[in-house]
Amino acid sequence: MSELDSLVRRVDPDRWLASRFIADERARADVVALYAFDYELSRVHKVTTQPLLGEIRLTWWAEAIAEIFEGRPVRRHPVTLALAHAIARHSLPREPLDAMIDARLPELEGQPPDALAIATASMTLAVRILGAGEAKVSAAAQAWVDRAPADLKQANRDFGNLPSAAFPAVAHATLIRAPKASAVGKRLRLAWAVLRGRL
């Protein structure tokens, strides 16, 4: 198991479990790199004591993303290196990555992050990595953020003909139906969701 895979398994177990249903090993690693990037951004406000120091850290990540898209040397960090490969392999757009960084700025002042922007951006990118292009994920992201199972009905309607290979990018949202399920229970729920292509 890779360093980033181990990290995401520890800090983001629901999305990590969903990623186990990605058949292509390289694509799975690319999605995991995206989740690791999300985690690195989430911890900025936890490891800094002043807003300015947090801004410096977020700026570091913003500059790293800029360097990747501008074809400059990639910073020697496990996440930036893995993310650079994912961006190149799947022609990922820059905007959602920048949005994930910007959404963390309120945390530096003690405010909640823009969780919906983060969830929408990460789902959008994960779906693209898995070959589904511009699938509509906003309702699934909203359901995930609000932990609102009722919103999953709209998400299922929005997915339309989302390819089964791309479904693991959104499958973790089904786990809001059973937040206290065991690891085995969650795995079964994910398997059923991926099999049906429905949250």
KETOR-766235 format. One record per residue (C-alpha): residue number from 1; residue in three letters; chain; z, y, x. Coordinates in steps of 0.02 Angstrom, whole numbers, padded with zeros to 5 digits. Layout:
<nodes>
<node><num>NUM</num><residuo>ALA</residuo><cadena>A</cadena><zz>Z</zz><yy>Y</yy><xx>X</xx></node>
...
</nodes>
This chain:
<nodes>
<node><num>1</num><residuo>MET</residuo><cadena>A</cadena><zz>00000</zz><yy>00000</yy><xx>00000</xx></node>
<node><num>2</num><residuo>SER</residuo><cadena>A</cadena><zz>-00049</zz><yy>00170</yy><xx>00068</xx></node>
<node><num>3</num><residuo>GLU</residuo><cadena>A</cadena><zz>00073</zz><yy>00311</yy><xx>00104</xx></node>
<node><num>4</num><residuo>LEU</residuo><cadena>A</cadena><zz>00013</zz><yy>00415</yy><xx>-00044</xx></node>
<node><num>5</num><residuo>ASP</residuo><cadena>A</cadena><zz>00011</zz><yy>00266</yy><xx>-00161</xx></node>
<node><num>6</num><residuo>SER</residuo><cadena>A</cadena><zz>00192</zz><yy>00229</yy><xx>-00117</xx></node>
<node><num>7</num><residuo>LEU</residuo><cadena>A</cadena><zz>00237</zz><yy>00411</yy><xx>-00143</xx></node>
<node><num>8</num><residuo>VAL</residuo><cadena>A</cadena><zz>00157</zz><yy>00423</yy><xx>-00315</xx></node>
<node><num>9</num><residuo>ARG</residuo><cadena>A</cadena><zz>00234</zz><yy>00257</yy><xx>-00366</xx></node>
<node><num>10</num><residuo>ARG</residuo><cadena>A</cadena><zz>00405</zz><yy>00332</yy><xx>-00329</xx></node>
<node><num>11</num><residuo>VAL</residuo><cadena>A</cadena><zz>00386</zz><yy>00508</yy><xx>-00399</xx></node>
<node><num>12</num><residuo>ASP</residuo><cadena>A</cadena><zz>00260</zz><yy>00485</yy><xx>-00540</xx></node>
<node><num>13</num><residuo>PRO</residuo><cadena>A</cadena><zz>00281</zz><yy>00306</yy><xx>-00603</xx></node>
<node><num>14</num><residuo>ASP</residuo><cadena>A</cadena><zz>00191</zz><yy>00326</yy><xx>-00771</xx></node>
<node><num>15</num><residuo>ARG</residuo><cadena>A</cadena><zz>00031</zz><yy>00395</yy><xx>-00699</xx></node>
<node><num>16</num><residuo>TRP</residuo><cadena>A</cadena><zz>00044</zz><yy>00273</yy><xx>-00554</xx></node>
<node><num>17</num><residuo>LEU</residuo><cadena>A</cadena><zz>00054</zz><yy>00128</yy><xx>-00677</xx></node>
<node><num>18</num><residuo>ALA</residuo><cadena>A</cadena><zz>-00099</zz><yy>00193</yy><xx>-00769</xx></node>
<node><num>19</num><residuo>SER</residuo><cadena>A</cadena><zz>-00193</zz><yy>00205</yy><xx>-00605</xx></node>
<node><num>20</num><residuo>ARG</residuo><cadena>A</cadena><zz>-00171</zz><yy>00016</yy><xx>-00581</xx></node>
<node><num>21</num><residuo>PHE</residuo><cadena>A</cadena><zz>-00303</zz><yy>-00006</yy><xx>-00715</xx></node>
<node><num>22</num><residuo>ILE</residuo><cadena>A</cadena><zz>-00436</zz><yy>00080</yy><xx>-00610</xx></node>
<node><num>23</num><residuo>ALA</residuo><cadena>A</cadena><zz>-00543</zz><yy>-00063</yy><xx>-00549</xx></node>
<node><num>24</num><residuo>ASP</residuo><cadena>A</cadena><zz>-00629</zz><yy>00027</yy><xx>-00406</xx></node>
<node><num>25</num><residuo>GLU</residuo><cadena>A</cadena><zz>-00509</zz><yy>00035</yy><xx>-00260</xx></node>
<node><num>26</num><residuo>ARG</residuo><cadena>A</cadena><zz>-00582</zz><yy>00193</yy><xx>-00185</xx></node>
<node><num>27</num><residuo>ALA</residuo><cadena>A</cadena><zz>-00583</zz><yy>00285</yy><xx>-00351</xx></node>
<node><num>28</num><residuo>ARG</residuo><cadena>A</cadena><zz>-00403</zz><yy>00231</yy><xx>-00379</xx></node>
<node><num>29</num><residuo>ALA</residuo><cadena>A</cadena><zz>-00355</zz><yy>00304</yy><xx>-00210</xx></node>
<node><num>30</num><residuo>ASP</residuo><cadena>A</cadena><zz>-00443</zz><yy>00466</yy><xx>-00254</xx></node>
<node><num>31</num><residuo>VAL</residuo><cadena>A</cadena><zz>-00347</zz><yy>00481</yy><xx>-00418</xx></node>
<node><num>32</num><residuo>VAL</residuo><cadena>A</cadena><zz>-00185</zz><yy>00444</yy><xx>-00327</xx></node>
<node><num>33</num><residuo>ALA</residuo><cadena>A</cadena><zz>-00226</zz><yy>00583</yy><xx>-00203</xx></node>
<node><num>34</num><residuo>LEU</residuo><cadena>A</cadena><zz>-00243</zz><yy>00702</yy><xx>-00349</xx></node>
<node><num>35</num><residuo>TYR</residuo><cadena>A</cadena><zz>-00073</zz><yy>00650</yy><xx>-00417</xx></node>
<node><num>36</num><residuo>ALA</residuo><cadena>A</cadena><zz>00003</zz><yy>00670</yy><xx>-00244</xx></node>
<node><num>37</num><residuo>PHE</residuo><cadena>A</cadena><zz>-00068</zz><yy>00847</yy><xx>-00236</xx></node>
<node><num>38</num><residuo>ASP</residuo><cadena>A</cadena><zz>00013</zz><yy>00883</yy><xx>-00405</xx></node>
<node><num>39</num><residuo>TYR</residuo><cadena>A</cadena><zz>00179</zz><yy>00819</yy><xx>-00338</xx></node>
<node><num>40</num><residuo>GLU</residuo><cadena>A</cadena><zz>00170</zz><yy>00925</yy><xx>-00180</xx></node>
<node><num>41</num><residuo>LEU</residuo><cadena>A</cadena><zz>00144</zz><yy>01080</yy><xx>-00286</xx></node>
<node><num>42</num><residuo>SER</residuo><cadena>A</cadena><zz>00287</zz><yy>01032</yy><xx>-00402</xx></node>
<node><num>43</num><residuo>ARG</residuo><cadena>A</cadena><zz>00412</zz><yy>01025</yy><xx>-00260</xx></node>
<node><num>44</num><residuo>VAL</residuo><cadena>A</cadena><zz>00374</zz><yy>01196</yy><xx>-00187</xx></node>
<node><num>45</num><residuo>HIS</residuo><cadena>A</cadena><zz>00505</zz><yy>01286</yy><xx>-00291</xx></node>
<node><num>46</num><residuo>LYS</residuo><cadena>A</cadena><zz>00632</zz><yy>01149</yy><xx>-00254</xx></node>
<node><num>47</num><residuo>VAL</residuo><cadena>A</cadena><zz>00622</zz><yy>01164</yy><xx>-00065</xx></node>
<node><num>48</num><residuo>THR</residuo><cadena>A</cadena><zz>00618</zz><yy>01353</yy><xx>-00051</xx></node>
<node><num>49</num><residuo>THR</residuo><cadena>A</cadena><zz>00764</zz><yy>01473</yy><xx>-00072</xx></node>
<node><num>50</num><residuo>GLN</residuo><cadena>A</cadena><zz>00665</zz><yy>01632</yy><xx>-00103</xx></node>
<node><num>51</num><residuo>PRO</residuo><cadena>A</cadena><zz>00510</zz><yy>01671</yy><xx>-00208</xx></node>
<node><num>52</num><residuo>LEU</residuo><cadena>A</cadena><zz>00420</zz><yy>01741</yy><xx>-00056</xx></node>
<node><num>53</num><residuo>LEU</residuo><cadena>A</cadena><zz>00441</zz><yy>01578</yy><xx>00038</xx></node>
<node><num>54</num><residuo>GLY</residuo><cadena>A</cadena><zz>00375</zz><yy>01484</yy><xx>-00112</xx></node>
<node><num>55</num><residuo>GLU</residuo><cadena>A</cadena><zz>00224</zz><yy>01599</yy><xx>-00120</xx></node>
<node><num>56</num><residuo>ILE</residuo><cadena>A</cadena><zz>00190</zz><yy>01563</yy><xx>00063</xx></node>
<node><num>57</num><residuo>ARG</residuo><cadena>A</cadena><zz>00191</zz><yy>01376</yy><xx>00028</xx></node>
<node><num>58</num><residuo>LEU</residuo><cadena>A</cadena><zz>00077</zz><yy>01392</yy><xx>-00123</xx></node>
<node><num>59</num><residuo>THR</residuo><cadena>A</cadena><zz>-00038</zz><yy>01504</yy><xx>-00021</xx></node>
<node><num>60</num><residuo>TRP</residuo><cadena>A</cadena><zz>-00044</zz><yy>01368</yy><xx>00111</xx></node>
<node><num>61</num><residuo>TRP</residuo><cadena>A</cadena><zz>-00109</zz><yy>01247</yy><xx>-00020</xx></node>
<node><num>62</num><residuo>ALA</residuo><cadena>A</cadena><zz>-00231</zz><yy>01375</yy><xx>-00090</xx></node>
<node><num>63</num><residuo>GLU</residuo><cadena>A</cadena><zz>-00300</zz><yy>01405</yy><xx>00084</xx></node>
<node><num>64</num><residuo>ALA</residuo><cadena>A</cadena><zz>-00313</zz><yy>01218</yy><xx>00114</xx></node>
<node><num>65</num><residuo>ILE</residuo><cadena>A</cadena><zz>-00417</zz><yy>01198</yy><xx>-00045</xx></node>
<node><num>66</num><residuo>ALA</residuo><cadena>A</cadena><zz>-00526</zz><yy>01346</yy><xx>00006</xx></node>
<node><num>67</num><residuo>GLU</residuo><cadena>A</cadena><zz>-00557</zz><yy>01269</yy><xx>00176</xx></node>
<node><num>68</num><residuo>ILE</residuo><cadena>A</cadena><zz>-00611</zz><yy>01105</yy><xx>00098</xx></node>
<node><num>69</num><residuo>PHE</residuo><cadena>A</cadena><zz>-00737</zz><yy>01188</yy><xx>-00017</xx></node>
<node><num>70</num><residuo>GLU</residuo><cadena>A</cadena><zz>-00800</zz><yy>01302</yy><xx>00120</xx></node>
<node><num>71</num><residuo>GLY</residuo><cadena>A</cadena><zz>-00831</zz><yy>01156</yy><xx>00237</xx></node>
<node><num>72</num><residuo>ARG</residuo><cadena>A</cadena><zz>-00704</zz><yy>01211</yy><xx>00366</xx></node>
<node><num>73</num><residuo>PRO</residuo><cadena>A</cadena><zz>-00590</zz><yy>01090</yy><xx>00461</xx></node>
<node><num>74</num><residuo>VAL</residuo><cadena>A</cadena><zz>-00466</zz><yy>01005</yy><xx>00345</xx></node>
<node><num>75</num><residuo>ARG</residuo><cadena>A</cadena><zz>-00282</zz><yy>01032</yy><xx>00378</xx></node>
<node><num>76</num><residuo>ARG</residuo><cadena>A</cadena><zz>-00196</zz><yy>00879</yy><xx>00449</xx></node>
<node><num>77</num><residuo>HIS</residuo><cadena>A</cadena><zz>-00091</zz><yy>00831</yy><xx>00300</xx></node>
<node><num>78</num><residuo>PRO</residuo><cadena>A</cadena><zz>-00105</zz><yy>00663</yy><xx>00209</xx></node>
<node><num>79</num><residuo>VAL</residuo><cadena>A</cadena><zz>-00138</zz><yy>00746</yy><xx>00042</xx></node>
<node><num>80</num><residuo>THR</residuo><cadena>A</cadena><zz>-00266</zz><yy>00872</yy><xx>00103</xx></node>
<node><num>81</num><residuo>LEU</residuo><cadena>A</cadena><zz>-00360</zz><yy>00739</yy><xx>00199</xx></node>
<node><num>82</num><residuo>ALA</residuo><cadena>A</cadena><zz>-00364</zz><yy>00620</yy><xx>00050</xx></node>
<node><num>83</num><residuo>LEU</residuo><cadena>A</cadena><zz>-00408</zz><yy>00759</yy><xx>-00070</xx></node>
<node><num>84</num><residuo>ALA</residuo><cadena>A</cadena><zz>-00551</zz><yy>00816</yy><xx>00040</xx></node>
<node><num>85</num><residuo>HIS</residuo><cadena>A</cadena><zz>-00627</zz><yy>00642</yy><xx>00030</xx></node>
<node><num>86</num><residuo>ALA</residuo><cadena>A</cadena><zz>-00606</zz><yy>00638</yy><xx>-00159</xx></node>
<node><num>87</num><residuo>ILE</residuo><cadena>A</cadena><zz>-00686</zz><yy>00809</yy><xx>-00178</xx></node>
<node><num>88</num><residuo>ALA</residuo><cadena>A</cadena><zz>-00834</zz><yy>00759</yy><xx>-00072</xx></node>
<node><num>89</num><residuo>ARG</residuo><cadena>A</cadena><zz>-00860</zz><yy>00589</yy><xx>-00153</xx></node>
<node><num>90</num><residuo>HIS</residuo><cadena>A</cadena><zz>-00855</zz><yy>00652</yy><xx>-00332</xx></node>
<node><num>91</num><residuo>SER</residuo><cadena>A</cadena><zz>-00916</zz><yy>00832</yy><xx>-00314</xx></node>
<node><num>92</num><residuo>LEU</residuo><cadena>A</cadena><zz>-00755</zz><yy>00893</yy><xx>-00392</xx></node>
<node><num>93</num><residuo>PRO</residuo><cadena>A</cadena><zz>-00750</zz><yy>01074</yy><xx>-00449</xx></node>
<node><num>94</num><residuo>ARG</residuo><cadena>A</cadena><zz>-00631</zz><yy>01194</yy><xx>-00366</xx></node>
<node><num>95</num><residuo>GLU</residuo><cadena>A</cadena><zz>-00570</zz><yy>01286</yy><xx>-00521</xx></node>
<node><num>96</num><residuo>PRO</residuo><cadena>A</cadena><zz>-00452</zz><yy>01151</yy><xx>-00588</xx></node>
<node><num>97</num><residuo>LEU</residuo><cadena>A</cadena><zz>-00370</zz><yy>01132</yy><xx>-00418</xx></node>
<node><num>98</num><residuo>ASP</residuo><cadena>A</cadena><zz>-00342</zz><yy>01319</yy><xx>-00405</xx></node>
<node><num>99</num><residuo>ALA</residuo><cadena>A</cadena><zz>-00275</zz><yy>01317</yy><xx>-00583</xx></node>
<node><num>100</num><residuo>MET</residuo><cadena>A</cadena><zz>-00146</zz><yy>01186</yy><xx>-00535</xx></node>
<node><num>101</num><residuo>ILE</residuo><cadena>A</cadena><zz>-00084</zz><yy>01300</yy><xx>-00396</xx></node>
<node><num>102</num><residuo>ASP</residuo><cadena>A</cadena><zz>-00080</zz><yy>01457</yy><xx>-00503</xx></node>
<node><num>103</num><residuo>ALA</residuo><cadena>A</cadena><zz>00014</zz><yy>01365</yy><xx>-00641</xx></node>
<node><num>104</num><residuo>ARG</residuo><cadena>A</cadena><zz>00160</zz><yy>01341</yy><xx>-00522</xx></node>
<node><num>105</num><residuo>LEU</residuo><cadena>A</cadena><zz>00186</zz><yy>01526</yy><xx>-00485</xx></node>
<node><num>106</num><residuo>PRO</residuo><cadena>A</cadena><zz>00309</zz><yy>01556</yy><xx>-00629</xx></node>
<node><num>107</num><residuo>GLU</residuo><cadena>A</cadena><zz>00426</zz><yy>01426</yy><xx>-00555</xx></node>
<node><num>108</num><residuo>LEU</residuo><cadena>A</cadena><zz>00457</zz><yy>01538</yy><xx>-00406</xx></node>
<node><num>109</num><residuo>GLU</residuo><cadena>A</cadena><zz>00541</zz><yy>01662</yy><xx>-00522</xx></node>
<node><num>110</num><residuo>GLY</residuo><cadena>A</cadena><zz>00641</zz><yy>01530</yy><xx>-00612</xx></node>
<node><num>111</num><residuo>GLN</residuo><cadena>A</cadena><zz>00520</zz><yy>01513</yy><xx>-00758</xx></node>
<node><num>112</num><residuo>PRO</residuo><cadena>A</cadena><zz>00437</zz><yy>01354</yy><xx>-00822</xx></node>
<node><num>113</num><residuo>PRO</residuo><cadena>A</cadena><zz>00267</zz><yy>01315</yy><xx>-00747</xx></node>
<node><num>114</num><residuo>ASP</residuo><cadena>A</cadena><zz>00113</zz><yy>01314</yy><xx>-00855</xx></node>
<node><num>115</num><residuo>ALA</residuo><cadena>A</cadena><zz>00129</zz><yy>01129</yy><xx>-00888</xx></node>
<node><num>116</num><residuo>LEU</residuo><cadena>A</cadena><zz>-00021</zz><yy>01122</yy><xx>-01005</xx></node>
<node><num>117</num><residuo>ALA</residuo><cadena>A</cadena><zz>-00136</zz><yy>01199</yy><xx>-00875</xx></node>
<node><num>118</num><residuo>ILE</residuo><cadena>A</cadena><zz>-00075</zz><yy>01073</yy><xx>-00747</xx></node>
<node><num>119</num><residuo>ALA</residuo><cadena>A</cadena><zz>-00096</zz><yy>00923</yy><xx>-00862</xx></node>
<node><num>120</num><residuo>THR</residuo><cadena>A</cadena><zz>-00268</zz><yy>00980</yy><xx>-00921</xx></node>
<node><num>121</num><residuo>ALA</residuo><cadena>A</cadena><zz>-00331</zz><yy>01012</yy><xx>-00744</xx></node>
<node><num>122</num><residuo>SER</residuo><cadena>A</cadena><zz>-00267</zz><yy>00847</yy><xx>-00675</xx></node>
<node><num>123</num><residuo>MET</residuo><cadena>A</cadena><zz>-00337</zz><yy>00746</yy><xx>-00821</xx></node>
<node><num>124</num><residuo>THR</residuo><cadena>A</cadena><zz>-00504</zz><yy>00837</yy><xx>-00807</xx></node>
<node><num>125</num><residuo>LEU</residuo><cadena>A</cadena><zz>-00516</zz><yy>00796</yy><xx>-00623</xx></node>
<node><num>126</num><residuo>ALA</residuo><cadena>A</cadena><zz>-00459</zz><yy>00616</yy><xx>-00643</xx></node>
<node><num>127</num><residuo>VAL</residuo><cadena>A</cadena><zz>-00587</zz><yy>00586</yy><xx>-00780</xx></node>
<node><num>128</num><residuo>ARG</residuo><cadena>A</cadena><zz>-00723</zz><yy>00658</yy><xx>-00668</xx></node>
<node><num>129</num><residuo>ILE</residuo><cadena>A</cadena><zz>-00669</zz><yy>00548</yy><xx>-00523</xx></node>
<node><num>130</num><residuo>LEU</residuo><cadena>A</cadena><zz>-00691</zz><yy>00399</yy><xx>-00638</xx></node>
<node><num>131</num><residuo>GLY</residuo><cadena>A</cadena><zz>-00866</zz><yy>00451</yy><xx>-00683</xx></node>
<node><num>132</num><residuo>ALA</residuo><cadena>A</cadena><zz>-00848</zz><yy>00527</yy><xx>-00856</xx></node>
<node><num>133</num><residuo>GLY</residuo><cadena>A</cadena><zz>-00903</zz><yy>00705</yy><xx>-00819</xx></node>
<node><num>134</num><residuo>GLU</residuo><cadena>A</cadena><zz>-00842</zz><yy>00834</yy><xx>-00944</xx></node>
<node><num>135</num><residuo>ALA</residuo><cadena>A</cadena><zz>-00736</zz><yy>00733</yy><xx>-01066</xx></node>
<node><num>136</num><residuo>LYS</residuo><cadena>A</cadena><zz>-00625</zz><yy>00832</yy><xx>-01184</xx></node>
<node><num>137</num><residuo>VAL</residuo><cadena>A</cadena><zz>-00445</zz><yy>00805</yy><xx>-01128</xx></node>
<node><num>138</num><residuo>SER</residuo><cadena>A</cadena><zz>-00354</zz><yy>00958</yy><xx>-01196</xx></node>
<node><num>139</num><residuo>ALA</residuo><cadena>A</cadena><zz>-00274</zz><yy>00866</yy><xx>-01343</xx></node>
<node><num>140</num><residuo>ALA</residuo><cadena>A</cadena><zz>-00217</zz><yy>00723</yy><xx>-01233</xx></node>
<node><num>141</num><residuo>ALA</residuo><cadena>A</cadena><zz>-00145</zz><yy>00846</yy><xx>-01109</xx></node>
<node><num>142</num><residuo>GLN</residuo><cadena>A</cadena><zz>-00055</zz><yy>00938</yy><xx>-01250</xx></node>
<node><num>143</num><residuo>ALA</residuo><cadena>A</cadena><zz>00017</zz><yy>00775</yy><xx>-01315</xx></node>
<node><num>144</num><residuo>TRP</residuo><cadena>A</cadena><zz>00077</zz><yy>00728</yy><xx>-01140</xx></node>
<node><num>145</num><residuo>VAL</residuo><cadena>A</cadena><zz>00160</zz><yy>00895</yy><xx>-01110</xx></node>
<node><num>146</num><residuo>ASP</residuo><cadena>A</cadena><zz>00241</zz><yy>00907</yy><xx>-01282</xx></node>
<node><num>147</num><residuo>ARG</residuo><cadena>A</cadena><zz>00282</zz><yy>00721</yy><xx>-01290</xx></node>
<node><num>148</num><residuo>ALA</residuo><cadena>A</cadena><zz>00207</zz><yy>00727</yy><xx>-01464</xx></node>
<node><num>149</num><residuo>PRO</residuo><cadena>A</cadena><zz>00134</zz><yy>00559</yy><xx>-01521</xx></node>
<node><num>150</num><residuo>ALA</residuo><cadena>A</cadena><zz>00055</zz><yy>00641</yy><xx>-01674</xx></node>
<node><num>151</num><residuo>ASP</residuo><cadena>A</cadena><zz>-00061</zz><yy>00738</yy><xx>-01559</xx></node>
<node><num>152</num><residuo>LEU</residuo><cadena>A</cadena><zz>-00135</zz><yy>00577</yy><xx>-01493</xx></node>
<node><num>153</num><residuo>LYS</residuo><cadena>A</cadena><zz>-00241</zz><yy>00559</yy><xx>-01651</xx></node>
<node><num>154</num><residuo>GLN</residuo><cadena>A</cadena><zz>-00337</zz><yy>00716</yy><xx>-01605</xx></node>
<node><num>155</num><residuo>ALA</residuo><cadena>A</cadena><zz>-00349</zz><yy>00658</yy><xx>-01425</xx></node>
<node><num>156</num><residuo>ASN</residuo><cadena>A</cadena><zz>-00429</zz><yy>00494</yy><xx>-01480</xx></node>
<node><num>157</num><residuo>ARG</residuo><cadena>A</cadena><zz>-00555</zz><yy>00589</yy><xx>-01586</xx></node>
<node><num>158</num><residuo>ASP</residuo><cadena>A</cadena><zz>-00596</zz><yy>00703</yy><xx>-01440</xx></node>
<node><num>159</num><residuo>PHE</residuo><cadena>A</cadena><zz>-00630</zz><yy>00561</yy><xx>-01320</xx></node>
<node><num>160</num><residuo>GLY</residuo><cadena>A</cadena><zz>-00779</zz><yy>00503</yy><xx>-01420</xx></node>
<node><num>161</num><residuo>ASN</residuo><cadena>A</cadena><zz>-00875</zz><yy>00385</yy><xx>-01306</xx></node>
<node><num>162</num><residuo>LEU</residuo><cadena>A</cadena><zz>-00763</zz><yy>00401</yy><xx>-01155</xx></node>
<node><num>163</num><residuo>PRO</residuo><cadena>A</cadena><zz>-00816</zz><yy>00257</yy><xx>-01041</xx></node>
<node><num>164</num><residuo>SER</residuo><cadena>A</cadena><zz>-00687</zz><yy>00120</yy><xx>-01024</xx></node>
<node><num>165</num><residuo>ALA</residuo><cadena>A</cadena><zz>-00690</zz><yy>00140</yy><xx>-00835</xx></node>
<node><num>166</num><residuo>ALA</residuo><cadena>A</cadena><zz>-00628</zz><yy>00319</yy><xx>-00855</xx></node>
<node><num>167</num><residuo>PHE</residuo><cadena>A</cadena><zz>-00493</zz><yy>00284</yy><xx>-00983</xx></node>
<node><num>168</num><residuo>PRO</residuo><cadena>A</cadena><zz>-00353</zz><yy>00255</yy><xx>-00854</xx></node>
<node><num>169</num><residuo>ALA</residuo><cadena>A</cadena><zz>-00366</zz><yy>00442</yy><xx>-00815</xx></node>
<node><num>170</num><residuo>VAL</residuo><cadena>A</cadena><zz>-00289</zz><yy>00480</yy><xx>-00985</xx></node>
<node><num>171</num><residuo>ALA</residuo><cadena>A</cadena><zz>-00203</zz><yy>00316</yy><xx>-01028</xx></node>
<node><num>172</num><residuo>HIS</residuo><cadena>A</cadena><zz>-00030</zz><yy>00372</yy><xx>-00970</xx></node>
<node><num>173</num><residuo>ALA</residuo><cadena>A</cadena><zz>-00021</zz><yy>00484</yy><xx>-01124</xx></node>
<node><num>174</num><residuo>THR</residuo><cadena>A</cadena><zz>00004</zz><yy>00329</yy><xx>-01231</xx></node>
<node><num>175</num><residuo>LEU</residuo><cadena>A</cadena><zz>00174</zz><yy>00304</yy><xx>-01150</xx></node>
<node><num>176</num><residuo>ILE</residuo><cadena>A</cadena><zz>00247</zz><yy>00448</yy><xx>-01249</xx></node>
<node><num>177</num><residuo>ARG</residuo><cadena>A</cadena><zz>00251</zz><yy>00327</yy><xx>-01395</xx></node>
<node><num>178</num><residuo>ALA</residuo><cadena>A</cadena><zz>00387</zz><yy>00226</yy><xx>-01308</xx></node>
<node><num>179</num><residuo>PRO</residuo><cadena>A</cadena><zz>00477</zz><yy>00337</yy><xx>-01181</xx></node>
<node><num>180</num><residuo>LYS</residuo><cadena>A</cadena><zz>00618</zz><yy>00211</yy><xx>-01154</xx></node>
<node><num>181</num><residuo>ALA</residuo><cadena>A</cadena><zz>00508</zz><yy>00059</yy><xx>-01130</xx></node>
<node><num>182</num><residuo>SER</residuo><cadena>A</cadena><zz>00538</zz><yy>-00051</yy><xx>-00979</xx></node>
<node><num>183</num><residuo>ALA</residuo><cadena>A</cadena><zz>00412</zz><yy>-00058</yy><xx>-00838</xx></node>
<node><num>184</num><residuo>VAL</residuo><cadena>A</cadena><zz>00341</zz><yy>-00218</yy><xx>-00914</xx></node>
<node><num>185</num><residuo>GLY</residuo><cadena>A</cadena><zz>00334</zz><yy>-00137</yy><xx>-01085</xx></node>
<node><num>186</num><residuo>LYS</residuo><cadena>A</cadena><zz>00243</zz><yy>00013</yy><xx>-01015</xx></node>
<node><num>187</num><residuo>ARG</residuo><cadena>A</cadena><zz>00119</zz><yy>-00097</yy><xx>-00924</xx></node>
<node><num>188</num><residuo>LEU</residuo><cadena>A</cadena><zz>00082</zz><yy>-00191</yy><xx>-01085</xx></node>
<node><num>189</num><residuo>ARG</residuo><cadena>A</cadena><zz>00058</zz><yy>-00029</yy><xx>-01181</xx></node>
<node><num>190</num><residuo>LEU</residuo><cadena>A</cadena><zz>-00060</zz><yy>00036</yy><xx>-01049</xx></node>
<node><num>191</num><residuo>ALA</residuo><cadena>A</cadena><zz>-00158</zz><yy>-00127</yy><xx>-01047</xx></node>
<node><num>192</num><residuo>TRP</residuo><cadena>A</cadena><zz>-00178</zz><yy>-00121</yy><xx>-01236</xx></node>
<node><num>193</num><residuo>ALA</residuo><cadena>A</cadena><zz>-00231</zz><yy>00061</yy><xx>-01231</xx></node>
<node><num>194</num><residuo>VAL</residuo><cadena>A</cadena><zz>-00359</zz><yy>00032</yy><xx>-01094</xx></node>
<node><num>195</num><residuo>LEU</residuo><cadena>A</cadena><zz>-00425</zz><yy>-00123</yy><xx>-01181</xx></node>
<node><num>196</num><residuo>ARG</residuo><cadena>A</cadena><zz>-00451</zz><yy>-00029</yy><xx>-01345</xx></node>
<node><num>197</num><residuo>GLY</residuo><cadena>A</cadena><zz>-00497</zz><yy>00138</yy><xx>-01269</xx></node>
<node><num>198</num><residuo>ARG</residuo><cadena>A</cadena><zz>-00369</zz><yy>00220</yy><xx>-01382</xx></node>
<node><num>199</num><residuo>LEU</residuo><cadena>A</cadena><zz>-00203</zz><yy>00305</yy><xx>-01347</xx></node>
</nodes>
